[in-house]
């Protein structure tokens, strides 16, 4: 049986691994651990096809330990006992590195069977999981392990992996052939993989199989071929071009305009393009910029949805993303926060705003009183309703108004409250 392309081209060194630069980039913690040749017990957490197994292989090679692989969906305690039987023998002179895939499928007893050998150092455990280990790995194992989060691989990095794979295939399966991958086909295979390098390489393998060489022994992978290989139609979507920003613009304007149907439509386009980072970033911006103080709790809900989407990856990420989009589209709107900060920033750029008032300056040091710093400050909590009139803005801009209450219920309620308090205090 032919070995899948992703396994045949699995990187042998850290420099060949695409993505995960927050872990294995120069000077990063996991890279330093690996290069030192002494690996602790670790848990690799992240979606499929992002390099967890590859990095574990590289660690085994660096440490000189005997590598054993188990998949928790099919393994049992007897499998672990078979591995521990090799300890202190010529079969594992430097100890064992056990790579346990999908550890969340091991029950408590199975996970506990590893503890004795983790503690005496005879087994180095590298467990991988697509689920949050803090929920699925028992505390005794978790407390003895370092957790590293692997993230979906950016499309531009997947493109590099695809091009490298094509080059290597020229000298093996397609020796004597020329391979050309059209730019839009490359972008489609990388973008539609959802950050999964293995999925992208599988698409390339299928695309090459269905592409017939011409009379000059040239194999061309077109966008149409890439669509067939991935079973996914390419969107008119250029990550660095106008279409990218047009869709994001329509997405935000539809939410701002309170049209949940249009908002979900543009979300679907972005999801089809596999652009999870842009979706998440834009949703957080919208929560603050367009909903803002009309429903200040929205950003908390959206942040939870975004975090869930990033942990889940596609296709499941579409559900919390849809929840966030519909919430924002149907929420009351206010742009008072962005108008206020933009006006304040403009003043900083264009005006001499003056010094901080003396009574507001820091007074928590000896000598502050002699300088007059903080001596006239009135502590609001010492007064009725926790309010006392005093000047807070610098003298040069003392009468400036940056924030105007929005016309929504939440901000108008706050306005009525403060109008009443300030009127009663004489301001």
N, C-alpha and C positions, 0 to 999 in steps of 0.2 A: 504494500500500500504506500502511495506517495505521501511524504510528509508535507503538511500544510506549509505554505510559503512563510507565514509568520514565524513558525518554529525553525525553519531552515535558516532564516536570516536573523535569528535572535542575536542582539548585540553581545559581544564578548567583553567589551570594556565600557566604563562609564561614559567616555567621550562619544561612544556610538549611540547611547541612549538618547532618545528625543523626549523633550518635556522634562518635568520634575526638577527644573533648575533651582527651585526654592529648597530642594533637598540635596541634590547632587552637583550643583554648580560649584565653581571654585570657591573654596573657603566655607562652604555650607556644611552643616553638622553631619549629615549622613555620609557625605563624601569623605569627610575627615575620619569618621569611624571606619569606613571601608579601607581607606588607604593606610590606616594604622594597623590593619590586619587582625584586630581583636574585636569581634562583633558581640554585642550584648544580646539578650533576648529582645525581640522586636515584634511589633504588630504593624503590618502595612494595611492601611485603610484607604479604600478608594474604589472607583468603578473598574469594570473589566477592561483589559487591553491597554493599560496605561503604564505597564512596566514593572509591576510588583514581582512577578516570577523572574523576570530578567535580572533585576537588581539582586534578588536572592541568589541566583546562580553565580553572579559576579562575586558576591560576598563569600560563597562557599569556595570559589576558586582562590580568592585572596587569603582566606584563613587556613586553607589546606585541610579543612574538615571534610569528612565523608558526607556527601549530600544524600538525604533521603526525602522523598516527596510522598505526601499523603493527601488525599482529598477527604475532608471531613464528611462529605455526603455519603461516602461508601466505606470509610475506614472504621475500625473498631479498636477496643483496648488491646486485643490480641495482636493487631498490627503494630501497636506501640511497643508491646512486649517483645516482638520479633526484632525491632530496631534496638531496644535496650540490651538485648542479648549479645549484640555485636560489640558493646562497649568493653574497653580494656582488652581488646583482641587485635590481632593484626589486620582485621577488617576495618577498624576505625582507630588507628594509632593516635590521631590528633583529636579524637572526639567526633561527635556527630552534629551536623547541622540539619535539623528537621524543618523542612518547609511544609507547613500545614495549611492547605488551601481551604477557604470557606470555614474557618474555625467556628463560626456562629452555629454550625450544625452539630458540633460536639456538645453533649450534655455535660452537666457538672462533674459527674464521675469520670468521664473521659478526659476532661480538661485537668482534673486533679491528678490523674495518673501521670502527668508530665512534671508535676511540681518537684518531686524528689530529685530528678535528674537536672532540672533547670537550676535548682539551688546549689548542687555540687559542681555545676559547670560541665558535666559530661555530655549534656545535650544543650545546644544552642537552638532555641526555638525562634523561627521566623514564621509567624502566622499571618495569613492575609484574610481580609474580609471586605465585602462590599457594604456591610452594615456598620453602624456606629459601634465600635468596640466597647464603649462605655455602657452600652445597653445589652450587648450579647456575649461579652467575655467576662468570665467570673473574676471577682476582685483579686483573688489570690494569684491568678495568672497575670491579670492586668497590672498589679502592683509590682510585679517582677519584670515588667517589660516596658520598653520605650515605644510610644505610639508615633508613627509617621503617617501623615495624610498625603496620599497620592491624588493628584488632580487630573481632570480630563486634559489631554494633550492639545495644545492650540493647533488650529488648522495649518498654520504656516510651518510648524514643526513636523506635522504629519506629511506635508508636501515634501519635505526633505527626506523623510523615510521612504516615501514612494519613489522618488528619483534615485535614491541609493539602491533600492530594491531592483529597479529597472536596470541600473548599471551592472549589478551583480548577476542578474538573470542573463545578460548578454553573454557572459562567459560560462554559463552552465546550460540551462534548459534551452536557451535561444542562441547558442554559439553560432556565429556566422551571420546572424540577423541584426538588422538595425531596428531599434525600438524608439518610436517617437510618441510622446504623450502630449496632446494638445493642452494648452494652458487651461482652457475652460473645463476639460475633462479632469485634469489634475486638481483644480479647485473644487470640482464637484465631489470627487472621491474623498478628498480631505475634509471638506465641509460637511458632507452627509454622514460621516462616520461617528459624529457625536463625541469626538475626543478619544475614540477607540482606535489605536494604531492597528490592532489585529484585524478589525473590521475593514479598515481601509486597504490593508495588504491583501485581504481576501477578495475585495472588489477588483484590485489590480490583477490578481491571478486569474479571475474569471474573465476580465476584460481582454487579457492577452490570449486566453484560450479561444475566445469567440472572434478575435480579430485575425483575418486572413492576410498573410504576407503578399505583397505585390511581386511582380516579376523580378524586381531588384532585391528581393528578400528583406523588404522593409515592412515592419508591422506598425500601424498607426492606430493609436487609441484615441477615438473622437469622443465628444461629449455624449453623443447618442449611445456609443458603446458603453461609456461609463455609467449612464443611466440604466442601461439594461443590466449591467453587472451588479449594480447596487440595488436594483429594483426600486429605484427612487428617481422621480423626475426632478431635474435641476430647476431651481427657481432662477428668475432673472435677478441675480443678486451678486454683486461684486463687493467683496469685503472692503476694498479700498476705493471703490468708485461711487458714482452718483447714486446708483440704485440702492446701495447700502444705506446711505443717509436719507434717501427719499422714503424708504420703508420705515426707518426709525422715526423720521419726522411725522409721517402719517400716523404712526403708532401713538406717539405722544399727543398729537393734536386731537386724535379720536378720543383718547381718555380725557383730555382737557375739555373737549366738547361734550362729554358725558354720553357718548354713544358706545355702549358696551358691545354691540354687534360688530361695528367696524373695528373696535379695539381688539376683539378676539380674532377677527380676520387677519389683522396685521401681525398679531402674536403668532398665528398659525404659519404665516410666511417666514417669520424669524425662526421659529422652531424647525420648519422644513429645511432651512439653511443651516441648522445646527449651531446657531449663534447664541449660545447660552450666556456668555459674559456680557454681551451688549444688552440683552433683555434685562438681566438682573440689574445692571448699572442704571439703565433708563427707568426702571420701575422705582428704584430708590430716589432718583431725582424727581420723578413725577409726584411721589408721595409728599415730598417737601415743597416742591415748587408750585404745584397746581392744586393740591388738596390742602396742604399746609395746616393752618390753624382752624380751618373750618371743621376738620376732623383730625386733631393732632394724634390720636391713637392709630391712625392709618399706617404711619411709618413703622410702628412696632409690628403690626400684622404683616406688612409687606416684607420687612426684614426677616421675619420667621419663614415666610413663603420662599423668599430668595435663598435662605440658608438650606431649606429643605430641598429645593430644586438642585442646588449645587451638590448636595450630598447624594441625591438620588441619581442624577444624570438622566439623559433621555433614554427611553421614552417616558418614564414615570414623572419626570420633572414637569411635564406639560400640565399636570393637575394643579400643583400649588401655584404655578405661574398663571394659569387661568383664573384661579381664585383671587390672586392679587390684582389682576387686570380688571376683573369685574367689580371688585371692591372699589378700586380707584375710580373707575368709570361712573359708578353709581353714587359715589360719595359727594357731599357738598364740596364746593370749590372755593379756594381763597389763594390769591397770590400776594397777600400782604407781607409775608415773610421775605420773599425775594425782592419785592419793591423796597422794603426797608433796608436790607443789607446792601443792595445795589446803590441806593441813594447815599448811604453812609460811606461806602467805598469810593464813590465819586467825589465826595467832599474831601476824603483823605488825599486823593490824587490832585485835586484842583485848588483846594483852599488851605489857608493857614488856620488850622482849627484851634491852635493855642495849646497851652499847658494844662495838665490835669489840675483841677481846683485844689487849693491847699488842704482843705478839710477832708478830701478824699485820698490824699497821699498816704502811703504806708507809714504807720506810726509804731511798728513793733520792733523798735531798736533804740538804744540809748542815744540821746541827742536829737530825736525827732521833735520833741516838744520845743526845744530851743529854736528849731527851724520853723516852727509853726505848722508842722505836718500833722494833720488829723486832729488838731486841738478843738476845732469847732464842729467836728462831725457829730451828728445826731443819730443815735442808734434807733432805727425804726421800730424794732421790737419792744422798745421801752415806751411806746406811745399807743394810744387807742387805735384799734384796727391795724396795728403794725405799720402805721404810715405817719410821716411828718414831712411837710414841705421843706425842701432844700435844693440847692442847685447841684446837678450832677454833670451836666455838659460843660466843656471848657467855655470860658467867658466869651471867646470870639464867636461861638456859634450857639450861645445860650438859648435862643428862641427857636432853634431848628426843630422841625418835626420830621422824623423819618418814618415812623410807624403810624399808619392810618387803619383803624379797625375795619375789618371786612364787614360786608352786609349779611353775613351768615349768622345763624342762631348762636353758635359758640362764642364768636368774637363780640357780638352785640350784647350777650349776657355779661361778658367780662367788662365791656364798655359801661354798661349801666351800673355795674358794681363800683367801678372806679370813679365814675362821674359822681355817684352818691358819696363815696368816701372823701374824695377831694373837695367836693363842694362843702361838706361838713367841716373840713379842716381849714377852709378859707382860701383854698387855691383854685 
